[in-house]
Amino acid sequence: MTRVGWFHCLAGASGDMMLGALVDAGVPVEVIQDAVDSLGVERVEITVGEVTRHGLGATKVDVRVTRSTVIRTWPHVKQLLEGASLALPVRQRALQVFERLALAEARIHRTSPDLVHFHEIGGLDAFADIVGTAAGLHHLGLDAVHASPVATGMGMTRGEHGLIPVPTPAVLELLRGAPVYSGGVPFELCTPTGAALLAGVVTTWGDMPEMVVTAVGSGAGDRDLEEVPNVLRLVVGDAVAASSQGDAAVVLEANVDDLDPRLWPGVISALLDAGASDAWLTPIHMKKGRPAVTVSVLTPVAHVEALRRVLFRETSTIGLREREVTKRSLERSVETVTLADGAEIRVKVARLDGEVVNAVPEFDDVAELAAKLDRPVKAVLAEANAAAAALMSP
């Protein structure tokens, strides 16, 4: 059974709203507090209360911190997280979110991530928000996290260096590729920490996926807004099993015209290692007749974020196209056939309603056997194909 979560971002998102939604959905506050305490920083206290927003009950989490004069940068935060006694998935998710914040601020301020000093990465409250959220999601055992389009708010807000527009530059940078809208509310609804958390944990964006609901949590923001209930909702449930209509999947694509062609085999291998169902290149011509390729990746929803990272890290693309598709697959198994000399070759077998409709020898086995016997590969392949054909339904 696949366990999923869906964030309803009708009033944006912030770190404390996420913590509130997680606690309201059943995560013990001790799970969050213990994760933050493991960092060994100055005292950070998580407190929980109940509030209403537009008459709807919600959990309000407050993060109380001691005054600190420590200026922390991304390298310092990374060192803290790597030395903390956190579960591996919690540490990896927290590192990923903090890295997103560092990269976003570096792009905005035109500097290196290692040189950025700023509140979102250095504030003690950010440790609670990010590490606590990572620990809460891990406690719920979610296989995939989805989210609605994100309301950002509008107008102006005051930052460390003066007035800045809403949505803030950091929020827009962090939510590149995600659906956003202002919501018509003249306040900052989505904070940089909230945006980084969403960007770091969400696999797909859109309406609530089909699921059997097992828990619902509402995390309240500070303001009691007139326009919308200021809550972030988290719906948790078991994904409905794939029907005869097929399995949900995602296709990621990018057009690339400036990558050394010798790098592509490694890119394809990295994509498959990261969980892609398939990955391929299509030759194209771009503007001014420049030759290029489209790199395409077919993936289960759960691996979307990991594959985004591979594409951005291993290729020169700066943007991706993403679309949900339906994937239909035959029932598959791996069987073996025995050749005349007694050697065994694996065969991929596909069935339709119990009938074998495809049987294909594993080429790596064929090539390995041919080298071992000092026979032409084509000869061993022909023999393997003949043996595999015997598995086909008459």
Contacts in CASP RR format, 6 or more apart in sequence:
PFRMAT RR
TARGET T0000
AUTHOR 0000-0000-0000
METHOD contacts of the structure
MODEL  1
MTRVGWFHCLAGASGDMMLGALVDAGVPVEVIQDAVDSLGVERVEITVGE
VTRHGLGATKVDVRVTRSTVIRTWPHVKQLLEGASLALPVRQRALQVFER
LALAEARIHRTSPDLVHFHEIGGLDAFADIVGTAAGLHHLGLDAVHASPV
ATGMGMTRGEHGLIPVPTPAVLELLRGAPVYSGGVPFELCTPTGAALLAG
VVTTWGDMPEMVVTAVGSGAGDRDLEEVPNVLRLVVGDAVAASSQGDAAV
VLEANVDDLDPRLWPGVISALLDAGASDAWLTPIHMKKGRPAVTVSVLTP
VAHVEALRRVLFRETSTIGLREREVTKRSLERSVETVTLADGAEIRVKVA
RLDGEVVNAVPEFDDVAELAAKLDRPVKAVLAEANAAAAALMSP
1 238 0 8 1.000
1 239 0 8 1.000
2 143 0 8 1.000
2 144 0 8 1.000
2 238 0 8 1.000
2 239 0 8 1.000
2 302 0 8 1.000
3 140 0 8 1.000
3 141 0 8 1.000
3 142 0 8 1.000
3 143 0 8 1.000
3 236 0 8 1.000
3 237 0 8 1.000
3 238 0 8 1.000
3 239 0 8 1.000
4 142 0 8 1.000
4 143 0 8 1.000
4 144 0 8 1.000
4 145 0 8 1.000
4 146 0 8 1.000
4 209 0 8 1.000
4 211 0 8 1.000
4 236 0 8 1.000
4 237 0 8 1.000
4 238 0 8 1.000
4 239 0 8 1.000
5 140 0 8 1.000
5 142 0 8 1.000
5 144 0 8 1.000
5 145 0 8 1.000
5 146 0 8 1.000
5 211 0 8 1.000
5 234 0 8 1.000
5 235 0 8 1.000
5 236 0 8 1.000
5 237 0 8 1.000
6 145 0 8 1.000
6 146 0 8 1.000
6 147 0 8 1.000
6 148 0 8 1.000
6 208 0 8 1.000
6 209 0 8 1.000
6 211 0 8 1.000
6 234 0 8 1.000
6 235 0 8 1.000
7 13 0 8 1.000
7 18 0 8 1.000
7 21 0 8 1.000
7 145 0 8 1.000
7 146 0 8 1.000
7 147 0 8 1.000
7 148 0 8 1.000
7 198 0 8 1.000
7 202 0 8 1.000
7 232 0 8 1.000
7 233 0 8 1.000
7 234 0 8 1.000
8 147 0 8 1.000
8 148 0 8 1.000
8 208 0 8 1.000
8 232 0 8 1.000
8 233 0 8 1.000
8 234 0 8 1.000
8 235 0 8 1.000
9 147 0 8 1.000
9 148 0 8 1.000
9 149 0 8 1.000
9 150 0 8 1.000
9 151 0 8 1.000
9 190 0 8 1.000
9 198 0 8 1.000
9 232 0 8 1.000
10 148 0 8 1.000
10 151 0 8 1.000
10 228 0 8 1.000
10 229 0 8 1.000
10 231 0 8 1.000
10 233 0 8 1.000
11 17 0 8 1.000
11 151 0 8 1.000
11 185 0 8 1.000
11 189 0 8 1.000
11 221 0 8 1.000
11 225 0 8 1.000
11 228 0 8 1.000
11 229 0 8 1.000
11 230 0 8 1.000
11 231 0 8 1.000
11 232 0 8 1.000
12 150 0 8 1.000
12 151 0 8 1.000
12 152 0 8 1.000
12 153 0 8 1.000
12 189 0 8 1.000
12 190 0 8 1.000
12 232 0 8 1.000
13 150 0 8 1.000
13 189 0 8 1.000
13 190 0 8 1.000
13 191 0 8 1.000
13 194 0 8 1.000
13 195 0 8 1.000
13 197 0 8 1.000
13 198 0 8 1.000
13 232 0 8 1.000
14 129 0 8 1.000
14 190 0 8 1.000
14 191 0 8 1.000
14 193 0 8 1.000
14 194 0 8 1.000
14 221 0 8 1.000
14 232 0 8 1.000
15 129 0 8 1.000
15 130 0 8 1.000
15 133 0 8 1.000
15 191 0 8 1.000
15 193 0 8 1.000
15 194 0 8 1.000
15 197 0 8 1.000
16 60 0 8 1.000
16 61 0 8 1.000
16 62 0 8 1.000
16 63 0 8 1.000
16 125 0 8 1.000
16 129 0 8 1.000
16 221 0 8 1.000
16 222 0 8 1.000
17 194 0 8 1.000
17 219 0 8 1.000
17 220 0 8 1.000
17 221 0 8 1.000
17 231 0 8 1.000
17 232 0 8 1.000
18 129 0 8 1.000
18 133 0 8 1.000
18 194 0 8 1.000
18 197 0 8 1.000
18 219 0 8 1.000
18 232 0 8 1.000
18 234 0 8 1.000
19 32 0 8 1.000
19 46 0 8 1.000
19 61 0 8 1.000
19 63 0 8 1.000
19 128 0 8 1.000
19 129 0 8 1.000
19 132 0 8 1.000
19 133 0 8 1.000
19 219 0 8 1.000
20 48 0 8 1.000
20 58 0 8 1.000
20 59 0 8 1.000
20 60 0 8 1.000
20 61 0 8 1.000
20 217 0 8 1.000
20 218 0 8 1.000
20 219 0 8 1.000
20 220 0 8 1.000
20 232 0 8 1.000
21 59 0 8 1.000
21 217 0 8 1.000
21 218 0 8 1.000
21 219 0 8 1.000
21 231 0 8 1.000
21 232 0 8 1.000
21 233 0 8 1.000
21 234 0 8 1.000
22 32 0 8 1.000
22 132 0 8 1.000
22 133 0 8 1.000
22 136 0 8 1.000
22 137 0 8 1.000
22 139 0 8 1.000
22 140 0 8 1.000
22 217 0 8 1.000
22 234 0 8 1.000
23 29 0 8 1.000
23 32 0 8 1.000
23 48 0 8 1.000
23 59 0 8 1.000
23 61 0 8 1.000
23 219 0 8 1.000
24 58 0 8 1.000
24 59 0 8 1.000
24 216 0 8 1.000
24 217 0 8 1.000
24 218 0 8 1.000
24 219 0 8 1.000
24 234 0 8 1.000
25 140 0 8 1.000
25 215 0 8 1.000
25 216 0 8 1.000
25 217 0 8 1.000
25 234 0 8 1.000
25 236 0 8 1.000
26 140 0 8 1.000
26 215 0 8 1.000
26 217 0 8 1.000
27 136 0 8 1.000
27 139 0 8 1.000
27 140 0 8 1.000
28 139 0 8 1.000
29 46 0 8 1.000
29 48 0 8 1.000
29 61 0 8 1.000
31 132 0 8 1.000
31 135 0 8 1.000
31 136 0 8 1.000
31 139 0 8 1.000
32 46 0 8 1.000
32 128 0 8 1.000
32 132 0 8 1.000
32 135 0 8 1.000
32 136 0 8 1.000
33 45 0 8 1.000
33 46 0 8 1.000
34 135 0 8 1.000
35 86 0 8 1.000
35 90 0 8 1.000
35 131 0 8 1.000
35 132 0 8 1.000
35 134 0 8 1.000
35 135 0 8 1.000
35 136 0 8 1.000
36 44 0 8 1.000
36 46 0 8 1.000
36 127 0 8 1.000
36 128 0 8 1.000
36 131 0 8 1.000
36 132 0 8 1.000
37 44 0 8 1.000
38 84 0 8 1.000
38 85 0 8 1.000
38 86 0 8 1.000
39 80 0 8 1.000
39 81 0 8 1.000
39 84 0 8 1.000
39 127 0 8 1.000
39 131 0 8 1.000
40 80 0 8 1.000
40 84 0 8 1.000
41 68 0 8 1.000
41 80 0 8 1.000
41 124 0 8 1.000
41 127 0 8 1.000
42 65 0 8 1.000
42 66 0 8 1.000
42 68 0 8 1.000
42 70 0 8 1.000
42 124 0 8 1.000
43 65 0 8 1.000
43 66 0 8 1.000
44 63 0 8 1.000
44 64 0 8 1.000
44 65 0 8 1.000
44 66 0 8 1.000
44 124 0 8 1.000
44 125 0 8 1.000
44 127 0 8 1.000
44 128 0 8 1.000
45 63 0 8 1.000
45 64 0 8 1.000
45 65 0 8 1.000
46 61 0 8 1.000
46 62 0 8 1.000
46 63 0 8 1.000
46 64 0 8 1.000
46 128 0 8 1.000
47 61 0 8 1.000
47 62 0 8 1.000
47 64 0 8 1.000
48 59 0 8 1.000
48 60 0 8 1.000
48 61 0 8 1.000
48 62 0 8 1.000
49 59 0 8 1.000
49 60 0 8 1.000
49 61 0 8 1.000
49 62 0 8 1.000
50 57 0 8 1.000
50 58 0 8 1.000
50 59 0 8 1.000
50 60 0 8 1.000
51 57 0 8 1.000
51 58 0 8 1.000
51 59 0 8 1.000
51 60 0 8 1.000
51 220 0 8 1.000
52 58 0 8 1.000
53 218 0 8 1.000
53 220 0 8 1.000
53 221 0 8 1.000
53 224 0 8 1.000
53 225 0 8 1.000
53 229 0 8 1.000
53 230 0 8 1.000
53 231 0 8 1.000
54 224 0 8 1.000
54 228 0 8 1.000
54 229 0 8 1.000
55 229 0 8 1.000
56 218 0 8 1.000
56 229 0 8 1.000
56 231 0 8 1.000
57 218 0 8 1.000
57 220 0 8 1.000
58 217 0 8 1.000
58 218 0 8 1.000
58 219 0 8 1.000
58 220 0 8 1.000
58 229 0 8 1.000
58 231 0 8 1.000
59 217 0 8 1.000
59 218 0 8 1.000
59 219 0 8 1.000
59 220 0 8 1.000
60 219 0 8 1.000
60 220 0 8 1.000
60 221 0 8 1.000
61 219 0 8 1.000
63 124 0 8 1.000
63 125 0 8 1.000
63 128 0 8 1.000
63 129 0 8 1.000
65 123 0 8 1.000
65 124 0 8 1.000
65 125 0 8 1.000
65 128 0 8 1.000
66 124 0 8 1.000
68 123 0 8 1.000
68 124 0 8 1.000
70 122 0 8 1.000
71 117 0 8 1.000
71 122 0 8 1.000
72 80 0 8 1.000
72 117 0 8 1.000
72 121 0 8 1.000
72 122 0 8 1.000
72 123 0 8 1.000
73 102 0 8 1.000
73 114 0 8 1.000
73 115 0 8 1.000
73 116 0 8 1.000
73 117 0 8 1.000
73 121 0 8 1.000
73 122 0 8 1.000
74 98 0 8 1.000
74 99 0 8 1.000
74 102 0 8 1.000
74 113 0 8 1.000
74 114 0 8 1.000
74 116 0 8 1.000
74 121 0 8 1.000
75 114 0 8 1.000
77 98 0 8 1.000
77 102 0 8 1.000
77 121 0 8 1.000
77 122 0 8 1.000
78 95 0 8 1.000
78 98 0 8 1.000
78 99 0 8 1.000
81 91 0 8 1.000
81 94 0 8 1.000
81 95 0 8 1.000
81 98 0 8 1.000
81 131 0 8 1.000
82 91 0 8 1.000
82 95 0 8 1.000
84 91 0 8 1.000
84 131 0 8 1.000
86 94 0 8 1.000
86 131 0 8 1.000
86 134 0 8 1.000
86 135 0 8 1.000
87 135 0 8 1.000
87 138 0 8 1.000
89 134 0 8 1.000
89 138 0 8 1.000
90 131 0 8 1.000
90 134 0 8 1.000
90 135 0 8 1.000
90 138 0 8 1.000
91 134 0 8 1.000
93 134 0 8 1.000
93 137 0 8 1.000
93 138 0 8 1.000
93 200 0 8 1.000
93 201 0 8 1.000
94 130 0 8 1.000
94 131 0 8 1.000
94 134 0 8 1.000
96 200 0 8 1.000
97 130 0 8 1.000
97 133 0 8 1.000
97 134 0 8 1.000
97 196 0 8 1.000
97 197 0 8 1.000
97 199 0 8 1.000
97 200 0 8 1.000
97 201 0 8 1.000
98 121 0 8 1.000
98 126 0 8 1.000
98 130 0 8 1.000
98 196 0 8 1.000
99 113 0 8 1.000
100 174 0 8 1.000
100 196 0 8 1.000
100 199 0 8 1.000
100 200 0 8 1.000
101 120 0 8 1.000
101 121 0 8 1.000
101 126 0 8 1.000
101 170 0 8 1.000
101 174 0 8 1.000
101 192 0 8 1.000
101 193 0 8 1.000
101 196 0 8 1.000
102 113 0 8 1.000
102 114 0 8 1.000
102 116 0 8 1.000
102 121 0 8 1.000
103 113 0 8 1.000
104 170 0 8 1.000
104 173 0 8 1.000
104 174 0 8 1.000
104 192 0 8 1.000
104 196 0 8 1.000
105 113 0 8 1.000
105 116 0 8 1.000
105 118 0 8 1.000
105 120 0 8 1.000
105 121 0 8 1.000
105 170 0 8 1.000
106 112 0 8 1.000
106 113 0 8 1.000
106 115 0 8 1.000
106 116 0 8 1.000
107 173 0 8 1.000
108 169 0 8 1.000
108 170 0 8 1.000
108 173 0 8 1.000
109 116 0 8 1.000
118 160 0 8 1.000
119 126 0 8 1.000
119 160 0 8 1.000
120 126 0 8 1.000
120 170 0 8 1.000
120 192 0 8 1.000
120 193 0 8 1.000
120 196 0 8 1.000
126 193 0 8 1.000
129 193 0 8 1.000
129 194 0 8 1.000
129 197 0 8 1.000
130 193 0 8 1.000
130 196 0 8 1.000
130 197 0 8 1.000
133 197 0 8 1.000
133 201 0 8 1.000
137 145 0 8 1.000
137 201 0 8 1.000
140 215 0 8 1.000
140 236 0 8 1.000
142 236 0 8 1.000
143 239 0 8 1.000
143 302 0 8 1.000
144 203 0 8 1.000
144 204 0 8 1.000
144 239 0 8 1.000
144 301 0 8 1.000
144 302 0 8 1.000
145 201 0 8 1.000
145 202 0 8 1.000
145 203 0 8 1.000
146 202 0 8 1.000
146 203 0 8 1.000
146 204 0 8 1.000
146 205 0 8 1.000
146 206 0 8 1.000
146 208 0 8 1.000
146 209 0 8 1.000
146 301 0 8 1.000
147 178 0 8 1.000
147 198 0 8 1.000
147 202 0 8 1.000
147 205 0 8 1.000
147 206 0 8 1.000
148 205 0 8 1.000
148 206 0 8 1.000
148 207 0 8 1.000
148 208 0 8 1.000
149 178 0 8 1.000
149 179 0 8 1.000
149 180 0 8 1.000
149 181 0 8 1.000
149 205 0 8 1.000
149 206 0 8 1.000
150 175 0 8 1.000
150 178 0 8 1.000
150 179 0 8 1.000
150 180 0 8 1.000
150 181 0 8 1.000
150 190 0 8 1.000
150 195 0 8 1.000
150 198 0 8 1.000
151 180 0 8 1.000
151 181 0 8 1.000
151 182 0 8 1.000
151 183 0 8 1.000
151 185 0 8 1.000
151 189 0 8 1.000
151 190 0 8 1.000
151 228 0 8 1.000
152 166 0 8 1.000
152 167 0 8 1.000
152 171 0 8 1.000
152 175 0 8 1.000
152 180 0 8 1.000
152 181 0 8 1.000
152 182 0 8 1.000
152 183 0 8 1.000
152 188 0 8 1.000
152 189 0 8 1.000
152 190 0 8 1.000
153 166 0 8 1.000
153 167 0 8 1.000
153 182 0 8 1.000
153 183 0 8 1.000
153 184 0 8 1.000
153 185 0 8 1.000
153 186 0 8 1.000
153 187 0 8 1.000
153 188 0 8 1.000
153 189 0 8 1.000
153 190 0 8 1.000
154 166 0 8 1.000
154 167 0 8 1.000
154 182 0 8 1.000
154 183 0 8 1.000
154 184 0 8 1.000
154 185 0 8 1.000
154 186 0 8 1.000
155 165 0 8 1.000
155 166 0 8 1.000
155 186 0 8 1.000
155 187 0 8 1.000
156 163 0 8 1.000
156 164 0 8 1.000
156 165 0 8 1.000
156 166 0 8 1.000
157 163 0 8 1.000
157 164 0 8 1.000
157 166 0 8 1.000
157 168 0 8 1.000
157 187 0 8 1.000
157 188 0 8 1.000
158 164 0 8 1.000
166 187 0 8 1.000
166 188 0 8 1.000
167 180 0 8 1.000
167 182 0 8 1.000
167 188 0 8 1.000
167 190 0 8 1.000
168 188 0 8 1.000
168 192 0 8 1.000
170 192 0 8 1.000
170 195 0 8 1.000
171 190 0 8 1.000
171 191 0 8 1.000
171 192 0 8 1.000
171 195 0 8 1.000
172 180 0 8 1.000
174 192 0 8 1.000
174 195 0 8 1.000
174 196 0 8 1.000
174 198 0 8 1.000
174 199 0 8 1.000
175 190 0 8 1.000
175 195 0 8 1.000
175 198 0 8 1.000
175 199 0 8 1.000
176 319 0 8 1.000
177 319 0 8 1.000
177 320 0 8 1.000
177 322 0 8 1.000
178 198 0 8 1.000
178 199 0 8 1.000
178 202 0 8 1.000
178 205 0 8 1.000
179 205 0 8 1.000
179 206 0 8 1.000
180 190 0 8 1.000
183 189 0 8 1.000
183 227 0 8 1.000
183 228 0 8 1.000
184 227 0 8 1.000
185 225 0 8 1.000
185 227 0 8 1.000
185 228 0 8 1.000
187 223 0 8 1.000
187 225 0 8 1.000
200 305 0 8 1.000
201 305 0 8 1.000
202 305 0 8 1.000
203 250 0 8 1.000
203 301 0 8 1.000
203 302 0 8 1.000
203 303 0 8 1.000
203 304 0 8 1.000
203 305 0 8 1.000
204 250 0 8 1.000
204 301 0 8 1.000
204 304 0 8 1.000
204 322 0 8 1.000
204 324 0 8 1.000
208 235 0 8 1.000
209 239 0 8 1.000
209 248 0 8 1.000
210 239 0 8 1.000
210 240 0 8 1.000
211 235 0 8 1.000
211 237 0 8 1.000
211 238 0 8 1.000
211 239 0 8 1.000
211 240 0 8 1.000
212 237 0 8 1.000
212 238 0 8 1.000
212 240 0 8 1.000
213 235 0 8 1.000
213 236 0 8 1.000
213 237 0 8 1.000
214 236 0 8 1.000
214 237 0 8 1.000
214 238 0 8 1.000
215 235 0 8 1.000
215 236 0 8 1.000
215 237 0 8 1.000
216 233 0 8 1.000
216 234 0 8 1.000
216 235 0 8 1.000
216 236 0 8 1.000
217 233 0 8 1.000
217 234 0 8 1.000
217 235 0 8 1.000
217 236 0 8 1.000
218 231 0 8 1.000
218 232 0 8 1.000
218 233 0 8 1.000
218 234 0 8 1.000
219 231 0 8 1.000
219 232 0 8 1.000
219 233 0 8 1.000
219 234 0 8 1.000
220 230 0 8 1.000
220 231 0 8 1.000
221 230 0 8 1.000
221 231 0 8 1.000
221 232 0 8 1.000
222 230 0 8 1.000
223 230 0 8 1.000
224 230 0 8 1.000
242 248 0 8 1.000
245 326 0 8 1.000
246 326 0 8 1.000
246 327 0 8 1.000
246 328 0 8 1.000
246 329 0 8 1.000
247 300 0 8 1.000
247 326 0 8 1.000
247 327 0 8 1.000
247 328 0 8 1.000
247 329 0 8 1.000
248 301 0 8 1.000
248 324 0 8 1.000
248 325 0 8 1.000
248 326 0 8 1.000
248 327 0 8 1.000
249 277 0 8 1.000
249 298 0 8 1.000
249 299 0 8 1.000
249 300 0 8 1.000
249 301 0 8 1.000
249 324 0 8 1.000
249 325 0 8 1.000
249 326 0 8 1.000
249 327 0 8 1.000
250 298 0 8 1.000
250 299 0 8 1.000
250 300 0 8 1.000
250 301 0 8 1.000
250 304 0 8 1.000
250 322 0 8 1.000
250 323 0 8 1.000
250 324 0 8 1.000
250 325 0 8 1.000
251 296 0 8 1.000
251 297 0 8 1.000
251 298 0 8 1.000
251 299 0 8 1.000
251 322 0 8 1.000
251 323 0 8 1.000
251 325 0 8 1.000
252 296 0 8 1.000
252 297 0 8 1.000
252 299 0 8 1.000
252 304 0 8 1.000
252 307 0 8 1.000
252 308 0 8 1.000
252 311 0 8 1.000
252 320 0 8 1.000
252 321 0 8 1.000
252 322 0 8 1.000
253 294 0 8 1.000
253 295 0 8 1.000
253 296 0 8 1.000
253 297 0 8 1.000
253 320 0 8 1.000
253 321 0 8 1.000
253 322 0 8 1.000
254 294 0 8 1.000
254 295 0 8 1.000
254 311 0 8 1.000
254 315 0 8 1.000
254 317 0 8 1.000
254 319 0 8 1.000
254 320 0 8 1.000
254 321 0 8 1.000
255 284 0 8 1.000
255 286 0 8 1.000
255 292 0 8 1.000
255 293 0 8 1.000
255 294 0 8 1.000
255 317 0 8 1.000
256 292 0 8 1.000
256 293 0 8 1.000
256 294 0 8 1.000
256 295 0 8 1.000
256 315 0 8 1.000
256 316 0 8 1.000
256 317 0 8 1.000
257 286 0 8 1.000
257 290 0 8 1.000
257 291 0 8 1.000
257 292 0 8 1.000
257 293 0 8 1.000
258 316 0 8 1.000
259 315 0 8 1.000
259 316 0 8 1.000
263 314 0 8 1.000
263 315 0 8 1.000
264 281 0 8 1.000
264 293 0 8 1.000
264 295 0 8 1.000
266 314 0 8 1.000
267 295 0 8 1.000
267 310 0 8 1.000
267 311 0 8 1.000
267 314 0 8 1.000
267 315 0 8 1.000
268 279 0 8 1.000
268 280 0 8 1.000
268 281 0 8 1.000
270 310 0 8 1.000
270 314 0 8 1.000
271 279 0 8 1.000
271 297 0 8 1.000
271 307 0 8 1.000
271 310 0 8 1.000
271 311 0 8 1.000
272 278 0 8 1.000
272 279 0 8 1.000
274 303 0 8 1.000
274 306 0 8 1.000
274 307 0 8 1.000
274 309 0 8 1.000
274 310 0 8 1.000
275 299 0 8 1.000
275 300 0 8 1.000
275 303 0 8 1.000
275 306 0 8 1.000
275 307 0 8 1.000
276 297 0 8 1.000
276 298 0 8 1.000
276 299 0 8 1.000
276 303 0 8 1.000
276 307 0 8 1.000
277 298 0 8 1.000
277 299 0 8 1.000
277 300 0 8 1.000
277 327 0 8 1.000
278 297 0 8 1.000
278 298 0 8 1.000
279 295 0 8 1.000
279 296 0 8 1.000
279 297 0 8 1.000
279 298 0 8 1.000
280 295 0 8 1.000
280 296 0 8 1.000
281 293 0 8 1.000
281 294 0 8 1.000
281 295 0 8 1.000
281 296 0 8 1.000
282 293 0 8 1.000
282 294 0 8 1.000
282 296 0 8 1.000
283 291 0 8 1.000
283 292 0 8 1.000
283 293 0 8 1.000
284 291 0 8 1.000
284 292 0 8 1.000
284 293 0 8 1.000
284 294 0 8 1.000
285 291 0 8 1.000
285 292 0 8 1.000
286 292 0 8 1.000
295 311 0 8 1.000
295 315 0 8 1.000
295 317 0 8 1.000
297 307 0 8 1.000
297 311 0 8 1.000
298 325 0 8 1.000
298 327 0 8 1.000
299 307 0 8 1.000
304 322 0 8 1.000
308 320 0 8 1.000
311 317 0 8 1.000
311 320 0 8 1.000
312 318 0 8 1.000
312 319 0 8 1.000
312 320 0 8 1.000
330 350 0 8 1.000
330 351 0 8 1.000
330 352 0 8 1.000
330 357 0 8 1.000
330 358 0 8 1.000
331 350 0 8 1.000
331 351 0 8 1.000
331 352 0 8 1.000
331 354 0 8 1.000
332 348 0 8 1.000
332 349 0 8 1.000
332 350 0 8 1.000
332 351 0 8 1.000
333 349 0 8 1.000
333 351 0 8 1.000
334 346 0 8 1.000
334 347 0 8 1.000
334 348 0 8 1.000
334 349 0 8 1.000
334 362 0 8 1.000
335 346 0 8 1.000
335 347 0 8 1.000
335 349 0 8 1.000
335 359 0 8 1.000
335 391 0 8 1.000
336 344 0 8 1.000
336 345 0 8 1.000
336 346 0 8 1.000
336 347 0 8 1.000
337 344 0 8 1.000
337 345 0 8 1.000
337 347 0 8 1.000
337 361 0 8 1.000
337 384 0 8 1.000
337 387 0 8 1.000
337 388 0 8 1.000
337 390 0 8 1.000
337 391 0 8 1.000
338 344 0 8 1.000
338 387 0 8 1.000
339 345 0 8 1.000
339 369 0 8 1.000
339 380 0 8 1.000
339 383 0 8 1.000
339 384 0 8 1.000
339 387 0 8 1.000
340 383 0 8 1.000
341 373 0 8 1.000
343 369 0 8 1.000
343 373 0 8 1.000
345 361 0 8 1.000
345 362 0 8 1.000
345 365 0 8 1.000
345 366 0 8 1.000
345 369 0 8 1.000
345 384 0 8 1.000
345 387 0 8 1.000
345 388 0 8 1.000
346 361 0 8 1.000
346 362 0 8 1.000
346 365 0 8 1.000
347 359 0 8 1.000
347 360 0 8 1.000
347 361 0 8 1.000
347 362 0 8 1.000
347 384 0 8 1.000
347 387 0 8 1.000
347 388 0 8 1.000
347 391 0 8 1.000
348 358 0 8 1.000
348 359 0 8 1.000
348 360 0 8 1.000
348 361 0 8 1.000
348 362 0 8 1.000
349 356 0 8 1.000
349 358 0 8 1.000
349 359 0 8 1.000
349 391 0 8 1.000
350 356 0 8 1.000
350 357 0 8 1.000
350 358 0 8 1.000
350 359 0 8 1.000
351 357 0 8 1.000
355 393 0 8 1.000
356 391 0 8 1.000
356 392 0 8 1.000
356 393 0 8 1.000
357 392 0 8 1.000
357 393 0 8 1.000
358 392 0 8 1.000
359 388 0 8 1.000
359 389 0 8 1.000
359 391 0 8 1.000
359 392 0 8 1.000
360 388 0 8 1.000
361 381 0 8 1.000
361 384 0 8 1.000
361 385 0 8 1.000
361 387 0 8 1.000
361 388 0 8 1.000
363 381 0 8 1.000
365 384 0 8 1.000
366 377 0 8 1.000
366 380 0 8 1.000
366 381 0 8 1.000
366 384 0 8 1.000
367 377 0 8 1.000
369 375 0 8 1.000
369 380 0 8 1.000
370 376 0 8 1.000
370 377 0 8 1.000
370 379 0 8 1.000
370 380 0 8 1.000
370 381 0 8 1.000
373 380 0 8 1.000
END
